[in-house]
Amino acid sequence: GAKWGIKLTLIIGLLLQLVSYSLLFAWDDSWDKRTAILYVTMTQMFAGIAKDLTKLGGKTVTKLVTPEEQNTRLFKLVSLITGWKNSLKGVGYFAGSALLNVSYEAALSSMMVIVALALPWAILGLDKNLGTAKKQGSTATSWRQVFAFDNKNLNFLSAARLFLFASRDFWFEVPLPFYLRSPGCQGLGNPCNIDADCVRGAVCQAIDVIAGGGLGNDNAQSTVQTVCQNLQVGGGCGGLGLNRTLVGAFLGGYIILYGQVQSWTPQLVTGPLNQTPPNKLTEILWGVVNCLPTLVMSVVMAFSPVFRTSTVDGSDGHDLTSMTAWFITIIVTFAIIFAINSSIHSS
C-alpha cells in the first residue's frame, strides 16, 4: 500500500473477492471430505487476502487524515469503521444463508454483484497516489524487508492477534454452524413417512437396504426404505437441529452485535475505564477476560445434564430450550468481550 497506493490494493482486494466467489461455483457434492476441505480452505485463503487488502484502505485513509497527536480520536475512528465493516459482514452472512433457500448459485451471484458494484468507485473515484509513502526509503524494496522480524513489539502483537482470532475461529467458523444444524442423535435411522416423524434437524429420506447376504450373494435383494437421516453428511448429531436460515440469522446476529460493540468500545468501555488509547496492560487484561466465556461453555457442555440427559423431549435426549439459552448467553457474552479485544488490537 505504501509503495503502490491504496487504490491498487483496494482494486486487487475486490477482484480477489470475485475470484473466491467464482471458485465456489465449482463445488461438487460428490467430493470426498479431504478434497472438499482442501478446496474450501484454498477458497477461504483468497477471500481472506481480499478482505485484508480491502480493509487496508479504510484504516490507512483514516490514519492519513488524523493528526499524529490525536491518538484518542484515531482509536475512535478506526473502531467505528472496523465495527461497521463487521456489522455489514453480519448482514451479508444472514443474506447469504437466506438466499441459499433460493439456490446456491443465486447466493453466490448476488454476493458477486454487490462486490462488483464497488469496483467502478474504486477505479474511477480514487487517486492512484493515495496512501503512497512520501519519504524516500520508507517503503520495503524486497521481500526480506517485508518479512523482517527485528521489531520485537510488532512480533508480540502479531502473535497476540493470531491467538486472539484463533480463539474465535477454532469454534465459530466451522464447528458451531455444524453443531447448530446437527439433529438430535436419538431416532436417527428409524423408519419414517415424512420429516415431521423425525427429530428436529433430521430429514426423512429413502435409502437402499440390502437383504439376503449382501451384494455378492445371488439371493441378495435391494429394497427402498425411508428412514430419519442427518441432512449434513458427516456432521454428527446431538446439536440444536436448526434450519439453514436460522443458523444464518444466529451467526449473522453475532457478527452484527460484535461490530456494533467494536464501534462503540472507546466511548462505552475503554474511555470510562481510562484505557483510551489502550496500552499493553489493557491488551493483557482483556485478553485474559476473553478466555472466560468459552471456558465456562466447555465446562457446561461437558458436565451439565442439560447437554447430557433427556429432561424435556424423550425423543431428543436433550433439553433444547436450555441448550439454546446457554448458547445465546455465551455467544452474546463472547461477542461483546471479543469485540473489545478486537477494537483494542485494531488501534
N, C-alpha and C positions, 0 to 999 in steps of 0.2 A: 504494500500500500504506500509506503513512504517513497519507494523508488518509481512506481508507475502510476500512482494516483488511485483515489478511491473509486473513480468511475470505472476503471478497468476491473478492479476486484469485485465490484458490485455486479457488473455485467457477467463476469465469469461465474459468480455465485448463482445468479439466476439461470444461466444456461446449464450449469451442472445440476441444478434442481430439476430442470426439464429432462435432463438425461436420466436421472434417478427414477423419475416417474415413468419414462419410456421403457426402462429396463423391466419394470414391474408388469408391463403388458405381456412379457414373455413367460410369465409364471405358468407352470404346468402342474396340475393336481396329481399327476402320476409320478412325480419325482419322489425318490426316497428321502428320508428325513435328513441325511447328511447333505445331499445335493441342495435341498431346499434351504437349509440353514446357511450353507456357504453362499448361495445366490443372494439371499436376503441380506446377509452381512455385507456382501460386496455392494449391494444397492444402498444400504444404510451408510456405507463409507462415503459414497458420492454425495448423498444427501447431507451428511454431517459436515463435509468440507464446504458444500454450498451454503449451509446455514451460517457457518463461521465467517465465510467471505462476505456474506450479505450483512451480517451483524457488525462486522468490522467497520463498515461505512457509517452506520448510525452512531457508534460510540466515538469514532475518530472525529467526525464532524462536530460532535458535541464538545469534545475536548479542545478543538481548534478555536471555537467561538467563545470559550470560557477563559477569562484571565487566570494566569497561573496562581495568583494569590487567593483566588476564590475556590478553595478546595471543597468547602462545605456545599456550595452551590453546584459544583461539578458532580459531587456524590449524589445530590438530589436529582439532577438532570439525567445522569446515567441510570439511576434506579428507576426513574419514571419511564424512560424509553425502553429499557430492558424488560420492565414489568409489563408494559402494554404489548410488547412483542410476544411475550409468553402468553398473555391473555388471548391474543389473536390466534396463537398456535392452538390454544384450547378450543376456540371456536372451529378451527379447521379440523381438529380431531373429532369433534362432535359431527360436523357436516360430512366428513368422510365416512364415518360409521353409518350415518343415516342414508347416505347415497348408495351404500352397499346393498340396501334393500331394493334399490332400483336395478343396479348391476355393478359388477366390479369395474368394468370398463367405463361406466358413467362416472364413478367416483374418481378414477384416475384422470379422466378427461377434464372434469370440472376443475380439479386442482391445477392441472396444466394450464388451463385458460386463465385462471386467476394469476398465476405466476407470469404468464406471457404478457398480461396486461401491464405489468410493471416495466417491461423491457423498453418500450418507447420513451418512457420518462427518464430512465437511466441513460439511454443512448443520446437523446436529444437535449435533455434538460440539465446535465451536469458538465461542469468544466473539467477537461481532461487533466488539468494540473491540480485539482482539488485534493488536498491531503499529501501532496508530494513534499519531501524534505527540502527546506530552503538552504540548509548549510551543507557545504561540501564535506563528504566523509561521514555524514550522519546516517547513511543507509548501508546495509550489508551488501558487499560486492561478490560474495561467494557463499556456497552452502556451509562452509566451515564457520563463517561468521554468524549465519542464521542459527546454527545448532551449537553455538558456543555455550559452555557450561561453567564459565568463570564467575557468574553472578550468583552468589550463594542465596541471597534473598529471593531472587527470581526462581531458583531451583526449588526452594522450600515451598514457595507459593504455588508453583506448578504441581508439585506433589500433593499439596493440600487440596487443590482443585480436583485432581484426579480422584482422590479418595472421597471428596465431598459428593461429586456427581455419581461415583460408583455406588455410594450409599443409597441413592435413589434408583439408578438404572438396573442394578442387580435384581431388584424385585418388582419394580414398577413397569418396565418396558415390555417384558415377556411373561414372567410368572404370574403377575397379578391379573392381566386380561384372561389368561388361560384358567386361572382359578375362578374368576367371576363367571366365566362361561361354562365351566365344567359342571355336569349334573351330579346329584347325589349318587352314591355307589349302590345303595340298596334298590333292587328292582331291575338293574341293567341285565339284559339277556332274557327277561321274562316275556312270554307271549303277549301280544297286544293287537288291537284293531286300529286305534287312532292314537295320535300323540298325547291326548289327554289321559290315556291309560298309563303313561309313563311318569316318572318323577320329573320335576321341573328341570328343564335344560336338556332332557333326553328326547329322542325322536323315535317314532315307530317306523322301522324300515324293514324291507324284505331282504332275507339272506338265503343262500343255498345251504341246505342241510343234507349231508351225505349219510345214507343209511345202508347197511348190509356189508360192512367190512372195508370200506374205503374205495377210492377211485381205482385202485389196481385190481379189485375184485369184479368178476363178470356179473355178479349179482348185485353190485352196488347200485343204489338208486338215489337220484338227486331230487329233493323236494324243496319247495319255497315256503318259508315261514316268515311271519312278521314278528319281530322282537324289539324291545326297547334297546336303543343304542346311543352311545355318545356321538354327537354330531361332529365333534372335534377329534379326529383320529389321533391317538397318542396323547390326548390332552388330559388324561387321568380323570378322576372323579372325586366327589366329596366337597365340591365348591357350592356357589350360590345358584348356578344354573340360570343366569340372566341372559336375555336375548342380546343380539349384537348392538341394537340401538341404545339399550340401557347401559351396556358396558361403555359405549362411546360417550354417553352422557356422564357417566360416573367419572371416567378418566378426563374427559374434556372439562368437567366442572372442577376437578382437582387443579388442572393447569391454569384455568381462568382465575381461580382463587389464589393460587401461587403467584401468578403475575400481578394481581392487584395488591397483594400484601407486599410484594417486592417493590412496587411503585411507591408505596407509602411508608416503607420502612424508616427512612430518615426522619419523617415527621412524627410517626407514631411510636417508634421503638428506640432507635439509637439516639435520636435527638433528646427525648425526655430523660434518657439514661446517661446523657453527656458522653455518648460514644460516637459523635459525629465531628469530623471524619474519623472512621474507625482505625484502630492500630492493631498490632499483633495480639495483644491481650484480648481485644474484642473478638478476634477471629477464633482464638483458642476457647474462650468461654462459650460462644455459640456453637462451635464445633462439637464440644462435649454435650451440650444440650441436644444437638441434632441426633445423638445416638439413642436417646431415651424412648421415643415413640416406637421404633422398630424393635427395641429390646423388650418393651412391655408387650407388644403384639406377639413376639415369638414365644414368650412365656405363657401368655393366654392361650395361644393355639396349641401349645404342647401339653398343657395341664388342665385347662378349663373343661368342664363337662359340656359346655355349650358346643364345642368343636369335636367332642368325642362320643357322646351318647345321644340316644333318642329321648328328647324331652317334650317335643310338641307333635311332630308328624311321624307316626310309626313307619310310614313308607319311605322316609327320607333318612332317618338316623341322625339328623342334625336339627338344632333349633335355628332355623333360617332367619327369624326375626332378630334374635340376639346376635347372630353372626353378622348380619348386615349392620346392626347398630354399632358393633365393635369396629367393623371395617371403616364405617363413616367417621367415627370418632378419631381413630388412629390416623386415617389418611388426611383428615382436615387438620389435625394437630401437626402432623409431619409437614404438610404443605406450608403452614404458617412458619414453622421453625426453619424449614429448608429455604423458604423464600428470604428470610432474614439473612441466612448464611450466604445465599447467592448474591444478595444485594451488597453485602459487605465485600465479597470477593470481586464483584464487578467494579468496585470503586478503585 
